[in-house]
Amino acid sequence: MGTTFSVVLHGERRDRMEAAANAAFDELQRLNNLLSIYRPESQWSRINRSAAQSPAPVPAEVFRLISRCVRYNRQSQGTFDITVGPLMRAWGFWKGRGRLPGREEIAAALAKTGSRLMRLDKASRTVGFDIQGMEINPGGIGKGYAVDRMVKILRRKGIGRALVMASSSTIYGLGTPPGEARGWKVEISNPTRPRRDVATEVYLKDMSLSTSGGYAQRFQAGGRSYSHIMDPRTGYPARGMLLVSVAAPRAIDSEAWTKPFFIHGRSWAAKHKPKQMQVFFCEEGPSEHWGWMT
């Protein structure tokens, strides 16, 4: 999935923990074979190759995941969108550092972007695209889904204390580590000095944390700064925010909601945030504007 996964376990029997960790990574490999757009033979890649020609039949698990993405799209008023690939390519963020495209190029990419252009047929369990050149990317949800599945495997194997990480972007704290009843301590970097300072910290106890930062991939053009976090409604990178972190009971939800909160901002989140979530905002400007919304 283009990132590094790791697991930290605490327990009394090493053999039991190793067996549980191996089972969790076996599940991760299964999902990578199913969802990774970096693997041409994956189910997800097959959908992108054929769905514009004719509806592509998909396994039930993939159909459920794509259907959930469509629900996130509606709930977020179009700001979570797995069809944003053409825009990312136009802006040079697809395996690159970014570039400033022309208006016609942006318009052409927008014409191939939008969940409204995707057709899901529950009866035949197929996925179809309305336009050639459209594609879906699980990058905004796949890591969270994989973390949730790995945690489920660990629970099933009797593990009660673990930290599961998809790089630093999505993390799940299962139970608590020894000597810390509050949970697993996770630090969120200061987006203006990410290698030196900490903006805040959070303790994860049967909770996930996902972070999206506009500082991670950014370029300058025409006196303006552009980040890789794209607003699929306008075709331009979102502005006004440096970093958003979301804490939620499920990793799939925390990961999916970081982009909508980043794009819409604090005022929108105050009205639309699901009750079980906490959101940390780092807005552009003085750090006095940074803080948690519970």
LUMVOVO-649227 format. One record per residue (C-alpha): x, y, z; residue in three letters; residue number from 1. Coordinates in steps of 0.2 Angstrom, whole numbers, plus 2048, in hexadecimal, padded with zeros to 3 digits. Example, Ala and Ser with C-alpha at 12.3 -4.5 7.8 and 13.67 -1.06 7.14 Angstrom:
+-----+-----+-----+-----+-----+
:  xx :  yy :  zz :  aa :   i :
+-----+-----+-----+-----+-----+
: 83E : 7EA : 827 : ALA :   1 :
: 844 : 7FB : 824 : SER :   2 :
+-----+-----+-----+-----+-----+
//
This chain:
+-----+-----+-----+-----+-----+
:  xx :  yy :  zz :  aa :   i :
+-----+-----+-----+-----+-----+
: 800 : 800 : 800 : MET :   1 :
: 80F : 80B : 7FE : GLY :   2 :
: 813 : 80D : 811 : THR :   3 :
: 81B : 803 : 81F : THR :   4 :
: 810 : 7FA : 82C : PHE :   5 :
: 817 : 7F5 : 83D : SER :   6 :
: 810 : 7ED : 84D : VAL :   7 :
: 816 : 7EE : 85F : VAL :   8 :
: 80F : 7E1 : 86B : LEU :   9 :
: 810 : 7DF : 87E : HIS :  10 :
: 80D : 7CE : 886 : GLY :  11 :
: 814 : 7BF : 890 : GLU :  12 :
: 816 : 7B2 : 883 : ARG :  13 :
: 821 : 7B6 : 874 : ARG :  14 :
: 81C : 7A8 : 869 : ASP :  15 :
: 80A : 7AD : 86B : ARG :  16 :
: 80E : 7BF : 867 : MET :  17 :
: 818 : 7BA : 857 : GLU :  18 :
: 80A : 7AF : 851 : ALA :  19 :
: 7FE : 7BD : 853 : ALA :  20 :
: 809 : 7CA : 84A : ALA :  21 :
: 80C : 7BE : 83C : ASN :  22 :
: 7FA : 7BB : 83A : ALA :  23 :
: 7F7 : 7CE : 83A : ALA :  24 :
: 804 : 7D0 : 82C : PHE :  25 :
: 7FD : 7C2 : 822 : ASP :  26 :
: 7EC : 7CB : 822 : GLU :  27 :
: 7F6 : 7DB : 81D : LEU :  28 :
: 7FD : 7D2 : 80E : GLN :  29 :
: 7EC : 7CB : 809 : ARG :  30 :
: 7E5 : 7DD : 809 : LEU :  31 :
: 7F5 : 7E4 : 7FF : ASN :  32 :
: 7F1 : 7D7 : 7F2 : ASN :  33 :
: 7DF : 7DC : 7F1 : LEU :  34 :
: 7E0 : 7EF : 7F3 : LEU :  35 :
: 7F1 : 7F6 : 7EE : SER :  36 :
: 7F2 : 801 : 7DE : ILE :  37 :
: 804 : 7FD : 7DE : TYR :  38 :
: 801 : 7EB : 7D9 : ARG :  39 :
: 7FA : 7E9 : 7C7 : PRO :  40 :
: 7F2 : 7D8 : 7CC : GLU :  41 :
: 7E8 : 7DF : 7DB : SER :  42 :
: 7D5 : 7DF : 7DA : GLN :  43 :
: 7D6 : 7F2 : 7DC : TRP :  44 :
: 7E1 : 7F4 : 7CD : SER :  45 :
: 7D6 : 7E9 : 7C3 : ARG :  46 :
: 7C7 : 7F4 : 7C6 : ILE :  47 :
: 7D1 : 803 : 7C0 : ASN :  48 :
: 7D5 : 7FA : 7B0 : ARG :  49 :
: 7C4 : 7F4 : 7AB : SER :  50 :
: 7B6 : 7FD : 7B4 : ALA :  51 :
: 7B5 : 80B : 7A6 : ALA :  52 :
: 7B2 : 7FD : 799 : GLN :  53 :
: 7A5 : 7F3 : 7A2 : SER :  54 :
: 7A0 : 7F1 : 7B5 : PRO :  55 :
: 7AE : 7E7 : 7BE : ALA :  56 :
: 7A8 : 7D9 : 7CA : PRO :  57 :
: 7B1 : 7DA : 7DB : VAL :  58 :
: 7B2 : 7D0 : 7EA : PRO :  59 :
: 7A6 : 7D4 : 7F8 : ALA :  60 :
: 7B3 : 7DB : 803 : GLU :  61 :
: 7B9 : 7E8 : 7F6 : VAL :  62 :
: 7A7 : 7EC : 7F2 : PHE :  63 :
: 7A3 : 7F0 : 804 : ARG :  64 :
: 7B3 : 7FB : 805 : LEU :  65 :
: 7AF : 805 : 7F6 : ILE :  66 :
: 79D : 807 : 7FB : SER :  67 :
: 7A3 : 80E : 80C : ARG :  68 :
: 7AE : 81A : 802 : CYS :  69 :
: 79F : 821 : 7F9 : VAL :  70 :
: 796 : 823 : 80A : ARG :  71 :
: 7A5 : 82D : 810 : TYR :  72 :
: 7A4 : 837 : 801 : ASN :  73 :
: 792 : 83C : 804 : ARG :  74 :
: 795 : 83F : 817 : GLN :  75 :
: 7A4 : 84A : 813 : SER :  76 :
: 79B : 854 : 806 : GLN :  77 :
: 7A7 : 84E : 7F8 : GLY :  78 :
: 7B7 : 851 : 801 : THR :  79 :
: 7BB : 83F : 803 : PHE :  80 :
: 7BD : 837 : 7F2 : ASP :  81 :
: 7C6 : 828 : 7EC : ILE :  82 :
: 7C5 : 82E : 7DA : THR :  83 :
: 7D1 : 83C : 7DD : VAL :  84 :
: 7DF : 833 : 7D4 : GLY :  85 :
: 7DE : 83E : 7C3 : PRO :  86 :
: 7E0 : 84E : 7CD : LEU :  87 :
: 7EF : 847 : 7D7 : MET :  88 :
: 7F7 : 843 : 7C6 : ARG :  89 :
: 7F4 : 854 : 7BF : ALA :  90 :
: 7FC : 85C : 7CE : TRP :  91 :
: 80B : 851 : 7CD : GLY :  92 :
: 808 : 849 : 7DE : PHE :  93 :
: 807 : 837 : 7D7 : TRP :  94 :
: 819 : 831 : 7DC : LYS :  95 :
: 81F : 843 : 7DA : GLY :  96 :
: 822 : 853 : 7E3 : ARG :  97 :
: 814 : 85D : 7DB : GLY :  98 :
: 812 : 86A : 7CD : ARG :  99 :
: 806 : 878 : 7C8 : LEU : 100 :
: 7FB : 872 : 7BA : PRO : 101 :
: 7F1 : 87D : 7AE : GLY : 102 :
: 7DF : 880 : 7B0 : ARG : 103 :
: 7DA : 876 : 7A1 : GLU : 104 :
: 7E4 : 867 : 7A8 : GLU : 105 :
: 7DB : 869 : 7B9 : ILE : 106 :
: 7CA : 86A : 7B0 : ALA : 107 :
: 7CE : 85A : 7A7 : ALA : 108 :
: 7D3 : 851 : 7B7 : ALA : 109 :
: 7C3 : 857 : 7C0 : LEU : 110 :
: 7B9 : 850 : 7B2 : ALA : 111 :
: 7BF : 83F : 7B7 : LYS : 112 :
: 7BE : 841 : 7C9 : THR : 113 :
: 7AE : 83F : 7D4 : GLY : 114 :
: 7A6 : 830 : 7DD : SER : 115 :
: 796 : 835 : 7D3 : ARG : 116 :
: 79F : 82D : 7C4 : LEU : 117 :
: 7A0 : 81C : 7CC : MET : 118 :
: 792 : 80F : 7CB : ARG : 119 :
: 790 : 802 : 7D8 : LEU : 120 :
: 784 : 7F4 : 7D5 : ASP : 121 :
: 780 : 7EB : 7E5 : LYS : 122 :
: 776 : 7DD : 7DD : ALA : 123 :
: 784 : 7D8 : 7D0 : SER : 124 :
: 792 : 7DF : 7DC : ARG : 125 :
: 79A : 7E8 : 7CE : THR : 126 :
: 7A3 : 7F9 : 7CD : VAL : 127 :
: 7A2 : 804 : 7BD : GLY : 128 :
: 7AA : 814 : 7B8 : PHE : 129 :
: 7A0 : 821 : 7AD : ASP : 130 :
: 7B0 : 828 : 7A5 : ILE : 131 :
: 7C0 : 822 : 79E : GLN : 132 :
: 7CF : 827 : 7A8 : GLY : 133 :
: 7C7 : 826 : 7B8 : MET : 134 :
: 7CF : 81C : 7C6 : GLU : 135 :
: 7CC : 819 : 7D9 : ILE : 136 :
: 7DA : 819 : 7E6 : ASN : 137 :
: 7D8 : 811 : 7F7 : PRO : 138 :
: 7E6 : 81C : 7FE : GLY : 139 :
: 7DA : 826 : 809 : GLY : 140 :
: 7D3 : 817 : 811 : ILE : 141 :
: 7DD : 807 : 80E : GLY : 142 :
: 7EA : 809 : 81C : LYS : 143 :
: 7DC : 80C : 829 : GLY : 144 :
: 7D2 : 7FD : 823 : TYR : 145 :
: 7E2 : 7F2 : 824 : ALA : 146 :
: 7E6 : 7F8 : 835 : VAL : 147 :
: 7D5 : 7F4 : 83B : ASP : 148 :
: 7D6 : 7E3 : 833 : ARG : 149 :
: 7E7 : 7E0 : 83C : MET : 150 :
: 7E0 : 7E5 : 84D : VAL : 151 :
: 7D2 : 7D9 : 84A : LYS : 152 :
: 7DE : 7CB : 847 : ILE : 153 :
: 7E8 : 7CF : 856 : LEU : 154 :
: 7D9 : 7D0 : 861 : ARG : 155 :
: 7D4 : 7BF : 85A : ARG : 156 :
: 7E5 : 7B8 : 85F : LYS : 157 :
: 7E3 : 7BE : 871 : GLY : 158 :
: 7EE : 7CD : 870 : ILE : 159 :
: 7E8 : 7DB : 87C : GLY : 160 :
: 7F6 : 7E7 : 87B : ARG : 161 :
: 7FD : 7ED : 86A : ALA : 162 :
: 801 : 7FC : 85F : LEU : 163 :
: 7FD : 7FA : 84C : VAL : 164 :
: 805 : 807 : 841 : MET : 165 :
: 803 : 80B : 82E : ALA : 166 :
: 813 : 816 : 82E : SER : 167 :
: 80E : 826 : 839 : SER : 168 :
: 7FE : 82A : 82F : SER : 169 :
: 7F2 : 81D : 837 : THR : 170 :
: 7F5 : 815 : 848 : ILE : 171 :
: 7EB : 80A : 854 : TYR : 172 :
: 7EE : 808 : 866 : GLY : 173 :
: 7E6 : 7F7 : 86D : LEU : 174 :
: 7E4 : 7F7 : 87F : GLY : 175 :
: 7F2 : 800 : 889 : THR : 176 :
: 805 : 7FE : 88B : PRO : 177 :
: 80D : 7F8 : 89B : PRO : 178 :
: 80D : 806 : 8A8 : GLY : 179 :
: 802 : 812 : 89E : GLU : 180 :
: 7EF : 811 : 8A2 : ALA : 181 :
: 7EB : 81F : 896 : ARG : 182 :
: 7F0 : 815 : 887 : GLY : 183 :
: 7FE : 816 : 87A : TRP : 184 :
: 806 : 827 : 879 : LYS : 185 :
: 807 : 82E : 867 : VAL : 186 :
: 80F : 83F : 863 : GLU : 187 :
: 809 : 84A : 855 : ILE : 188 :
: 817 : 854 : 84D : SER : 189 :
: 817 : 867 : 84C : ASN : 190 :
: 813 : 869 : 839 : PRO : 191 :
: 81E : 879 : 838 : THR : 192 :
: 82D : 86F : 840 : ARG : 193 :
: 828 : 85D : 83E : PRO : 194 :
: 83A : 856 : 842 : ARG : 195 :
: 83C : 860 : 852 : ARG : 196 :
: 82C : 864 : 85B : ASP : 197 :
: 81C : 85C : 861 : VAL : 198 :
: 80C : 865 : 85E : ALA : 199 :
: 802 : 85A : 86A : THR : 200 :
: 800 : 848 : 870 : GLU : 201 :
: 7F2 : 83B : 872 : VAL : 202 :
: 7F0 : 82B : 87B : TYR : 203 :
: 7E8 : 81D : 871 : LEU : 204 :
: 7DE : 810 : 87B : LYS : 205 :
: 7D4 : 805 : 86F : ASP : 206 :
: 7D4 : 814 : 863 : MET : 207 :
: 7DC : 819 : 853 : SER : 208 :
: 7E5 : 829 : 84D : LEU : 209 :
: 7E7 : 82F : 83B : SER : 210 :
: 7F1 : 83E : 835 : THR : 211 :
: 7F1 : 848 : 825 : SER : 212 :
: 7FD : 856 : 823 : GLY : 213 :
: 7FE : 862 : 815 : GLY : 214 :
: 811 : 865 : 819 : TYR : 215 :
: 815 : 854 : 814 : ALA : 216 :
: 815 : 857 : 802 : GLN : 217 :
: 815 : 869 : 7FC : ARG : 218 :
: 81C : 874 : 7EF : PHE : 219 :
: 81E : 886 : 7EB : GLN : 220 :
: 818 : 88E : 7DA : ALA : 221 :
: 813 : 8A0 : 7D6 : GLY : 222 :
: 816 : 8A6 : 7E8 : GLY : 223 :
: 80A : 899 : 7EF : ARG : 224 :
: 80C : 889 : 7F8 : SER : 225 :
: 802 : 87A : 7F3 : TYR : 226 :
: 800 : 86A : 7FD : SER : 227 :
: 7FB : 858 : 7F7 : HIS : 228 :
: 7EA : 858 : 800 : ILE : 229 :
: 7DE : 85A : 7F2 : MET : 230 :
: 7CD : 862 : 7F2 : ASP : 231 :
: 7C4 : 856 : 7E6 : PRO : 232 :
: 7B6 : 863 : 7E4 : ARG : 233 :
: 7C1 : 871 : 7DD : THR : 234 :
: 7D0 : 868 : 7D6 : GLY : 235 :
: 7DC : 872 : 7E0 : TYR : 236 :
: 7E6 : 86E : 7F0 : PRO : 237 :
: 7DD : 872 : 800 : ALA : 238 :
: 7E3 : 882 : 809 : ARG : 239 :
: 7E2 : 889 : 81B : GLY : 240 :
: 7E8 : 879 : 825 : MET : 241 :
: 7F9 : 872 : 829 : LEU : 242 :
: 7F4 : 862 : 832 : LEU : 243 :
: 7E5 : 858 : 838 : VAL : 244 :
: 7E5 : 849 : 843 : SER : 245 :
: 7D5 : 83F : 847 : VAL : 246 :
: 7D3 : 833 : 855 : ALA : 247 :
: 7C5 : 826 : 853 : ALA : 248 :
: 7C0 : 814 : 859 : PRO : 249 :
: 7C4 : 80D : 847 : ARG : 250 :
: 7D3 : 811 : 83D : ALA : 251 :
: 7C9 : 811 : 82D : ILE : 252 :
: 7BE : 81F : 833 : ASP : 253 :
: 7CD : 829 : 83A : SER : 254 :
: 7D6 : 828 : 82A : GLU : 255 :
: 7C7 : 82C : 81F : ALA : 256 :
: 7C2 : 83C : 828 : TRP : 257 :
: 7D3 : 844 : 829 : THR : 258 :
: 7D2 : 84B : 817 : LYS : 259 :
: 7C0 : 852 : 819 : PRO : 260 :
: 7C5 : 85B : 829 : PHE : 261 :
: 7D5 : 861 : 821 : PHE : 262 :
: 7CB : 868 : 812 : ILE : 263 :
: 7BB : 86F : 81B : HIS : 264 :
: 7C4 : 875 : 82B : GLY : 265 :
: 7BF : 878 : 83D : ARG : 266 :
: 7AE : 880 : 83B : SER : 267 :
: 7A7 : 872 : 82F : TRP : 268 :
: 7AE : 865 : 83B : ALA : 269 :
: 7A5 : 86D : 84A : ALA : 270 :
: 795 : 86A : 841 : LYS : 271 :
: 798 : 859 : 838 : HIS : 272 :
: 7A5 : 850 : 843 : LYS : 273 :
: 79F : 83E : 849 : PRO : 274 :
: 79D : 83F : 85C : LYS : 275 :
: 7A9 : 831 : 85F : GLN : 276 :
: 7B8 : 83A : 857 : MET : 277 :
: 7C5 : 846 : 85D : GLN : 278 :
: 7CD : 852 : 851 : VAL : 279 :
: 7DE : 85B : 852 : PHE : 280 :
: 7DF : 86B : 847 : PHE : 281 :
: 7EF : 874 : 842 : CYS : 282 :
: 7EA : 883 : 838 : GLU : 283 :
: 7F5 : 88E : 82E : GLU : 284 :
: 7FA : 89D : 839 : GLY : 285 :
: 7FE : 89E : 84B : PRO : 286 :
: 7FF : 88E : 855 : SER : 287 :
: 7F3 : 895 : 861 : GLU : 288 :
: 7E5 : 890 : 855 : HIS : 289 :
: 7EB : 87D : 857 : TRP : 290 :
: 7E1 : 872 : 862 : GLY : 291 :
: 7D5 : 863 : 864 : TRP : 292 :
: 7C3 : 862 : 861 : MET : 293 :
: 7BA : 855 : 86B : THR : 294 :
+-----+-----+-----+-----+-----+
//
